[in-house]
Amino acid sequence: MQFQGKTIVVTGGSSGIGLSIARRLSEEGARVVVLGRSLEKGRSALEQLGAQASFIPCDVAEPGAVRDAFAEIEARFGGLDHAVNAAGITAPYAQVADLQVQDWERVVRINLNGPLYCLQHELRLIARKAGGSIVNLSSCAGVMAMPNQAAYVASKAGLNALTQVVAMENACDRDGRHAVRVNAVAPGPILGGMNSPERLAANPAGTERKINATVMKRFGEAGEVAAAVLFLLGDGASYMTGSVLSVDGGYHIGKFE
């Protein structure tokens, strides 16, 4: 188990893909620290993750809350080995001409500002020793634009660019700090969350559109995304940094029949 004894923070780790990632890391022996907004979801996550896991309430869109959460991580665990920034939200479908400013600001605050605030603290803690890595959870929407989702597309495209800038800045040891690899995973349509069985059944046309947007003609599963995240975190990806790895059933290939 390559993550045995490692301390790893997972933002948004109390539900959805984030929880699947946290579960896989726990199974690999990691000491997982979950950050999330909901105490109820946090408690539920801990029941699934086991005795080594911890939950710290935190809204990643609030710089002060992020600062306090990472101060607690440092005080309790002495540092970090890896980090996964999985917290994120979507927005109501709307064309740019009709987009509500508050929807744009909320999505950007959580999906782009939030990872920035977390990265600033994660880098400081992880760079204290060799072999550290970070994975940001992006989206296929950040690789190829889609209509009616301007805020989400812009936030995830920005996250991809931020990932690459941070990767460049931290690729080598310097000034007493160790290198930190920084990559992103860009999932396509994944079962769960916005793609719950109830929502898919209620919108057959939308469900068919999502399936047909992939070459593989199916939804992905959270575990498939988690597997890619663990690969990027681990030693098998030791020569990868600044990559945006698509886990999308072929969505990123482009337009096709």
Secondary structure, DSSP 8 states (H G I E B T S, - for coil): -TTTT-EEEEETTTSHHHHHHHHHHHHTT-EEEEEES-HHHHHHHHHHH-TT-EEEE--TT-HHHHHHHHHHHHHHHSS-SEEEE--------B-GGG--HHHHHHHHIIIIIHHHHHHHHHHHHHTTSTTEEEEEE--GGGTS--TTBHHHHHHHHHHHHHHHHHHHHTSS-BTTB--EEEEEEEE-SBSBTTB-HHHHHH-HHHHHHHHHTSSS-S-B-HHHHHHHHHHHHSGGGTT--S-EEEESTTGGG----
